[in-house]
Amino acid sequence: MNCGADSRRFSDPPALMAEFVLAESVMRYARLAVLIFTSPVFIFSQQNEPEAVFTSDAKLVELHATVSAPDGTLLTNIPESAFRVFEDDVRQEIKVFRHEDAPVSLGLVVDQSASMSDKHARVSAALMTLVAASNPGDEEFVITFNETARLALDFTQNKGKLESALRKIEANGQTALRDALSLGIAHLTRNAKNDRKVLLIVTDGEDNSSVVDLDRLKREARQSGVLIYAIGLLNAGTEREAARAKKDLDTMTFETGGEAFYPAVLGEVDGIARHVAHDLRNQYTIAYSPTNTRQDGTFRRIKLEVTSPADAIVKTRTGYYAASRSDGGDSF
């Protein structure tokens, strides 16, 4: 052991200071290198080309779309190049394009008014058919409504709990359809874990008890990006009542990119449930950054079209309200 060398190293202040400064400089540059190469602004691919990074400041409008032929057959192999998206008739650049069987967060909104008493068993079975045919990663919740809308079961992937909640529904009272949809939209917006959010409502009559009006509900749905599907069992009421109920259901499904079904007989609901599940597992996700960046609170109308095949039918939400400076900039 060279004790003399050790004693000189620890007793020589200039030498000690030089080593400290050198070590500190090395650490400083090491930290700087880490910051540079892990910062979102300086991410590079293996080919040393910059990789696109969307920051929280990059606002994207996301669309979930179903494309079908005139006979209703889903078209599931449309390339990105065939899609064109317009906002207020101005073409937008597609930033995100996906076609995948991704999980959804699904709300089952079930009418429990008195007139549904003889339909619940068949409806509950059809809803379980839908869940069984859906992506295994989906999560579901149940809202029931008569003159009051309530959360009967929170998000779950437990099929036993879901089936039990549907079987426990007791029919009584009137119909607050719009209130139930509003509650479902709010619950999805606040608590859903999946990007795609869907409501399926089953009802047999017109709304006669809601506090929420149709215009307010349309605005909530447009802003949330929730898709709404509906099954209208409208054979029991008068023709006038059925027409009013159909107007509400048609409006909400069209505005959000969903679909409304009106079975002639109750036995058709099983097939409709499978159709909805098939739809949800074969949708396209498209997103764009609007060229109109004004925060003026105005409604922006969206049109999504497919150039080939020319007769393709595209369903997606019809638009959104832009942010306004007074609401803190939240939109889409």
Buried (B, 14 or more C-beta within 10 A) or exposed (E): EEEEEEEEEEEEEEEEEEEEEEEEEEEEEEEEEEEEEEEEEEEEEEEEEEEEEEEEEEBBBBBBBBBBEEEEEBBBEBEEEBBEBBBBEEEBEBBBBEBEEBBBBBBBBBBBBEBBEEBBEBBBBBBBBBBEBBBEEBBBBBBBBBBBBEBBBEBBEEEEBBBEBBEEBEBEBBBBBBBBBBBBBEBBBEEBEBBBBBBBBBBBBBBBBBEBEBEEBBBBBBBBBBBBBBBBBBEEBEEEBBEBBBEBBBBBBBBBBBBBBBBEEBEBBBEBBBBBBBBBBBBBBBBBBBEEEEBEEEEBEBBBEBEEEEEBEBBBBBBBBBBBEEEEEEBB
